Amino acid sequence: MTHLWVRAESRPNEDRVGITPDGVAALTAQGFTVTVEDSPRRVLPTDAYARAGATIVPEGSWPTAPDDAIIFGLKELPEDGTPLRHRHVMFGHAFKGQPASQVLLRRFRDGGGRLYDLEYLTDDHGRRLAAFGYWAGYAGAAVSLKAWVAQARGGICGPVHAYADKALLLEELRAQLDATGRPRPRALVIGAKGRVGSGAADLLVEMNVPVTRWDMAETAHGGPFPEVLAHELFINAILAQPGAPVFVPAGAVAPGRALTVIGDVACDPTSDFSPVKVYDRTTTWDQPVLRVAENPVLDVMAIDNLPSMLPRESSEDYAGQLLPVLAQLDRIEAGPWGRAGALYRDHAERLTQT
């Protein structure tokens, strides 16, 4: 019998969840055992999971789960260095050479556990089966516009927060843009045909921002890309990966550009393959942008859990995509889970050789 243990998220400002109560009901009907940790922050109430058939346990109790339980969360685990003995389903950010990846992989190696990274659950053709990308792009474009508004007021973007629904976000943002008395900035979205890019473009259109949409055809020549610097706002929706072009080189901070805000929604600044080279760390809800140049200013927005700004919409969308994949956990050595497990083993083996 497959036992799925849904842990509470420990990261601040993380209210999302990867499975809804309806999803729990579907899995229990299939014969799964589902345990859900209590969480006062989760956007969907704990009692709804109990009514759907889940066993409710205290927040943070997953380290005591039975050995055969599969621990399911979204964002990172507490960084306490303890060995990890379970199989974990999560966004691990461990396979692109990120500095913290070695620490996480060693924790799995030392505990005998295994990582099944949600980013690498793919079909037979290598396409991702579930992603938060649309809402990451949507929220990322919104925060980037907030950064532009703050610049128009002579300041820098202040803290951001979650919204009960997107209508509240749109109402607030439209009023802020209108209050500047300025024409809307011109925006360039690279990766506009993907989930992230389409979400960003949709938000910009909602705000009456002129949008230039680029995808593979426009970037195939590999650069340089002076058009990026000719727009006031640039949204990067391209993941850091081998072969990715550099859209914003380190020298782009120099004067002579229209660009004042970069929304790096795919934010992976510590990767060698990052297409945005003017910053070196992610930003936070408390400090949403990093100012990397003055005269003229250039701010980079690189929050790495953007969908949590709209936790209800993003959770329900993602959980709907992921549920058919979770239903295959009883065949964890095959299909998308088998591929994800093989990827972990490959990286873990390389770790032991260094």
C-alpha positions as CSV (number, residue, x, y, z in Angstrom):
1,M,0.0,0.0,0.0
2,T,1.4,3.4,-1.0
3,H,1.7,5.9,1.8
4,L,1.8,9.6,0.8
5,W,2.8,12.0,3.6
6,V,2.0,15.6,2.8
7,R,4.3,17.8,5.0
8,A,3.6,21.3,6.1
9,E,5.8,23.9,4.4
10,S,8.4,25.4,6.7
11,R,9.5,28.3,4.5
12,P,8.1,31.8,5.3
13,N,5.4,33.1,2.9
14,E,4.8,29.6,1.5
15,D,1.1,28.9,1.7
16,R,0.8,26.6,-1.4
17,V,0.1,22.9,-1.4
18,G,0.6,20.3,-4.2
19,I,-2.6,18.3,-3.6
20,T,-6.2,19.4,-2.8
21,P,-8.7,17.6,-0.6
22,D,-10.4,16.3,-3.8
23,G,-7.0,14.8,-4.8
24,V,-6.7,13.1,-1.4
25,A,-10.1,11.6,-1.9
26,A,-9.1,10.3,-5.3
27,L,-5.9,8.7,-4.0
28,T,-7.6,7.1,-1.0
29,A,-10.2,5.7,-3.3
30,Q,-7.4,4.2,-5.3
31,G,-6.1,2.5,-2.2
32,F,-3.4,5.0,-1.1
33,T,-2.9,5.9,2.6
34,V,-2.6,9.7,2.9
35,T,-1.3,11.6,5.9
36,V,-1.5,15.3,6.0
37,E,0.4,17.5,8.5
38,D,-1.6,20.3,10.1
39,S,-0.7,23.8,9.0
40,P,-2.2,27.1,10.0
41,R,-0.7,28.8,6.9
42,R,-1.7,26.4,4.1
43,V,-4.2,28.1,1.8
44,L,-6.6,25.1,2.0
45,P,-7.9,24.2,5.5
46,T,-6.7,21.1,7.3
47,D,-10.2,19.9,8.2
48,A,-11.0,19.7,4.5
49,Y,-8.3,17.1,4.1
50,A,-9.6,15.2,7.1
51,R,-13.1,15.1,5.5
52,A,-11.5,13.7,2.3
53,G,-10.0,10.7,4.2
54,A,-6.5,11.9,5.3
55,T,-5.0,11.2,8.7
56,I,-4.0,14.5,10.3
57,V,-0.7,14.7,12.2
58,P,1.2,17.6,13.8
59,E,3.1,20.0,11.7
60,G,6.7,19.1,11.1
61,S,6.3,15.5,12.2
62,W,7.5,14.0,8.9
63,P,11.0,12.9,10.3
64,T,9.1,10.3,12.4
65,A,7.1,9.0,9.5
66,P,7.3,5.3,8.7
67,D,10.2,4.3,6.5
68,D,8.0,3.5,3.6
69,A,6.2,6.8,3.6
70,I,6.8,9.1,0.6
71,I,7.2,12.6,1.9
72,F,5.6,15.2,-0.3
73,G,6.2,19.0,-0.1
74,L,6.9,21.8,-2.4
75,K,9.8,24.0,-1.2
76,E,13.0,23.2,0.6
77,L,13.4,21.3,3.9
78,P,14.8,22.8,7.1
79,E,18.5,23.2,6.5
80,D,19.6,21.4,9.7
81,G,22.0,19.0,8.0
82,T,20.2,15.9,9.2
83,P,20.5,12.8,7.0
84,L,17.3,12.1,5.0
85,R,16.1,8.5,5.1
86,H,12.8,8.8,3.3
87,R,11.9,9.2,-0.3
88,H,11.0,12.9,-0.8
89,V,9.0,14.5,-3.6
90,M,9.8,18.2,-3.7
91,F,11.5,21.0,-5.7
92,G,15.0,20.2,-4.7
93,H,17.0,22.6,-6.9
94,A,19.8,20.1,-6.8
95,F,20.7,19.2,-10.3
96,K,22.0,22.4,-11.9
97,G,25.2,22.9,-10.0
98,Q,23.7,25.2,-7.3
99,P,26.0,25.6,-4.3
100,A,23.4,24.3,-1.8
101,S,22.7,21.2,-4.0
102,Q,25.8,19.4,-2.8
103,V,24.6,19.7,0.8
104,L,21.2,18.4,0.0
105,L,22.4,15.5,-2.0
106,R,24.8,14.5,0.8
107,R,21.9,14.5,3.2
108,F,20.1,12.0,1.0
109,R,23.2,9.9,0.5
110,D,24.0,9.8,4.2
111,G,20.4,8.9,5.2
112,G,19.8,6.4,2.4
113,G,16.8,8.4,1.1
114,R,16.0,9.5,-2.4
115,L,14.9,12.7,-4.1
116,Y,12.2,12.8,-6.7
117,D,12.4,16.3,-8.0
118,L,9.0,17.8,-9.1
119,E,10.8,19.8,-11.8
120,Y,11.9,16.7,-13.5
121,L,8.7,14.7,-13.7
122,T,8.4,14.4,-17.5
123,D,6.5,12.4,-20.1
124,D,8.2,10.1,-22.6
125,H,9.1,13.1,-24.8
126,G,10.8,15.0,-21.9
127,R,7.9,17.5,-21.4
128,R,7.1,18.5,-17.8
129,L,3.9,17.0,-16.5
130,A,3.1,19.7,-14.0
131,A,4.4,23.2,-13.3
132,F,3.6,26.4,-11.4
133,G,5.0,28.4,-14.3
134,Y,1.9,30.3,-15.4
135,W,1.3,31.8,-11.9
136,A,5.1,32.4,-11.4
137,G,5.0,34.5,-14.6
138,Y,1.8,36.2,-13.6
139,A,3.0,37.2,-10.2
140,G,6.5,38.0,-11.4
141,A,5.2,40.5,-13.9
142,A,3.1,42.1,-11.2
143,V,6.0,42.5,-8.8
144,S,8.2,43.8,-11.7
145,L,5.5,46.5,-12.4
146,K,5.5,47.3,-8.7
147,A,9.2,47.9,-9.0
148,W,8.7,50.2,-11.9
149,V,6.0,52.1,-10.0
150,A,8.4,52.6,-7.0
151,Q,11.1,53.9,-9.4
152,A,8.5,56.4,-10.8
153,R,8.0,57.6,-7.3
154,G,11.7,58.0,-6.7
155,G,12.1,55.0,-4.5
156,I,12.6,51.2,-4.5
157,C,10.0,48.5,-4.3
158,G,8.9,47.7,-0.7
159,P,7.7,44.4,0.7
160,V,5.0,42.4,-1.1
161,H,2.4,40.0,0.3
162,A,0.0,37.3,-0.7
163,Y,-3.5,38.0,-2.1
164,A,-6.7,36.1,-1.4
165,D,-7.4,36.1,-5.1
166,K,-6.0,37.6,-8.3
167,A,-8.8,40.2,-8.6
168,L,-7.4,42.0,-5.5
169,L,-3.9,42.0,-7.0
170,L,-5.1,43.4,-10.3
171,E,-7.2,46.2,-8.6
172,E,-4.3,47.3,-6.4
173,L,-1.7,47.2,-9.2
174,R,-3.9,49.1,-11.7
175,A,-4.4,51.9,-9.2
176,Q,-0.7,52.1,-8.5
177,L,0.2,52.3,-12.2
178,D,-2.5,55.0,-12.8
179,A,-1.3,57.0,-9.9
180,T,2.2,57.5,-11.4
181,G,0.6,59.6,-14.2
182,R,3.1,58.1,-16.6
183,P,2.6,56.0,-19.8
184,R,2.9,52.3,-19.2
185,P,6.5,51.0,-19.6
186,R,7.3,48.9,-22.7
187,A,7.9,45.3,-21.8
188,L,9.8,42.4,-23.5
189,V,9.0,38.8,-22.4
190,I,11.4,36.1,-23.6
191,G,9.9,32.7,-23.4
192,A,6.5,34.0,-24.2
193,K,5.1,30.8,-25.6
194,G,5.8,28.8,-22.4
195,R,3.8,28.6,-19.2
196,V,5.9,31.3,-17.4
197,G,6.0,33.7,-20.3
198,S,2.3,33.4,-21.1
199,G,1.4,34.1,-17.5
200,A,3.7,37.2,-17.5
201,A,2.3,38.4,-20.8
202,D,-1.3,37.9,-19.6
203,L,-0.7,40.0,-16.5
204,L,1.0,42.8,-18.5
205,V,-1.9,42.8,-21.0
206,E,-4.4,43.1,-18.1
207,M,-2.4,46.2,-17.0
208,N,-2.4,47.7,-20.6
209,V,1.3,47.4,-20.8
210,P,2.7,47.1,-24.4
211,V,4.3,43.7,-24.7
212,T,6.9,42.4,-27.1
213,R,6.8,38.6,-27.1
214,W,9.9,36.6,-28.0
215,D,10.5,32.9,-28.0
216,M,13.0,30.4,-29.6
217,A,12.8,32.0,-33.1
218,E,13.8,35.4,-31.9
219,T,16.7,34.2,-29.7
220,A,18.1,31.4,-32.0
221,H,21.0,33.6,-33.2
222,G,22.5,33.4,-29.7
223,G,22.9,37.1,-29.1
224,P,23.8,39.8,-28.3
225,F,20.3,41.1,-27.7
226,P,20.3,45.0,-27.7
227,E,16.5,44.9,-27.9
228,V,16.4,43.8,-24.2
229,L,18.1,47.1,-23.2
230,A,15.7,49.1,-25.4
231,H,12.6,48.1,-23.3
232,E,11.9,49.6,-19.9
233,L,10.9,46.2,-18.5
234,F,12.3,42.8,-19.3
235,I,10.8,39.5,-18.1
236,N,13.0,36.4,-18.3
237,A,11.0,33.2,-18.6
238,I,13.8,31.0,-19.8
239,L,15.3,28.4,-17.4
240,A,19.0,28.3,-16.7
241,Q,20.2,25.3,-18.7
242,P,23.2,24.4,-20.9
243,G,23.1,26.3,-24.1
244,A,20.8,29.1,-22.8
245,P,21.8,32.5,-24.4
246,V,22.8,35.4,-22.2
247,F,20.1,38.0,-22.5
248,V,21.6,40.5,-20.0
249,P,25.4,40.5,-19.8
250,A,27.2,41.9,-16.8
251,G,28.0,45.0,-18.8
252,A,24.3,45.9,-19.2
253,V,24.4,48.0,-16.0
254,A,26.2,50.8,-18.0
255,P,24.3,53.9,-19.0
256,G,22.6,54.3,-22.4
257,R,19.8,51.8,-21.8
258,A,16.0,52.2,-21.4
259,L,15.9,49.1,-19.2
260,T,15.2,49.8,-15.6
261,V,13.5,46.7,-14.3
262,I,14.4,43.0,-14.9
263,G,11.9,40.4,-13.7
264,D,14.0,37.2,-13.7
265,V,11.1,34.8,-13.0
266,A,13.2,31.8,-13.8
267,C,15.7,33.1,-11.2
268,D,18.7,30.8,-10.9
269,P,21.5,33.4,-10.4
270,T,24.0,30.9,-8.9
271,S,23.9,28.7,-11.9
272,D,26.6,29.0,-14.6
273,F,23.8,28.9,-17.1
274,S,21.8,31.9,-15.9
275,P,20.9,34.1,-18.8
276,V,20.9,37.2,-16.6
277,K,24.4,38.1,-15.4
278,V,23.9,41.4,-13.5
279,Y,23.0,39.9,-10.1
280,D,24.1,37.1,-7.8
281,R,21.3,36.2,-5.4
282,T,17.6,35.8,-5.2
283,T,15.4,38.4,-3.7
284,T,12.7,38.1,-1.0
285,W,9.2,39.2,-0.2
286,D,10.6,41.7,2.3
287,Q,13.1,43.0,-0.2
288,P,11.6,42.2,-3.6
289,V,14.3,43.8,-5.8
290,L,18.1,44.1,-5.8
291,R,19.3,47.5,-7.1
292,V,22.3,46.7,-9.4
293,A,22.9,50.1,-11.0
294,E,22.2,53.8,-10.5
295,N,21.8,56.7,-13.0
296,P,19.8,55.2,-14.5
297,V,18.6,52.8,-11.9
298,L,18.3,49.1,-12.7
299,D,16.4,46.8,-10.3
300,V,16.2,43.0,-10.5
301,M,13.2,41.1,-9.2
302,A,14.1,37.4,-8.5
303,I,11.8,36.0,-6.0
304,D,11.9,32.2,-6.2
305,N,8.4,31.3,-4.8
306,L,6.3,33.8,-6.8
307,P,3.2,31.6,-7.2
308,S,2.7,31.9,-3.4
309,M,1.5,35.5,-4.0
310,L,-1.6,33.8,-5.4
311,P,-1.7,30.6,-3.4
312,R,-5.2,29.5,-4.1
313,E,-5.1,29.8,-7.8
314,S,-1.6,28.4,-8.1
315,S,-2.3,25.5,-5.8
316,E,-5.5,24.4,-7.5
317,D,-4.0,24.7,-10.9
318,Y,-0.8,22.8,-10.1
319,A,-2.5,20.1,-8.0
320,G,-4.9,19.4,-10.9
321,Q,-1.9,18.9,-13.3
322,L,0.0,16.7,-10.8
323,L,-2.7,14.4,-9.5
324,P,-2.6,11.9,-12.4
325,V,1.2,11.7,-11.8
326,L,0.8,11.2,-8.0
327,A,-1.7,8.4,-8.9
328,Q,1.3,6.5,-10.4
329,L,3.3,6.5,-7.2
330,D,2.4,2.9,-6.7
331,R,4.7,2.3,-9.7
332,I,7.5,4.5,-8.5
333,E,10.2,2.6,-10.4
334,A,8.5,3.2,-13.8
335,G,7.3,6.1,-15.9
336,P,7.9,9.7,-14.8
337,W,8.9,8.6,-11.2
338,G,11.4,6.1,-12.6
339,R,13.0,8.8,-14.7
340,A,13.1,11.2,-11.7
341,G,14.7,8.5,-9.6
342,A,17.3,7.7,-12.2
343,L,18.3,11.4,-12.4
344,Y,18.8,11.4,-8.6
345,R,20.9,8.3,-8.7
346,D,23.1,9.7,-11.4
347,H,23.8,12.9,-9.5
348,A,24.2,11.0,-6.2
349,E,26.8,8.6,-7.8
350,R,28.7,11.6,-9.2
351,L,28.7,13.1,-5.7
352,T,30.3,10.0,-4.2
353,Q,33.1,10.2,-6.8
354,T,34.2,13.7,-5.6
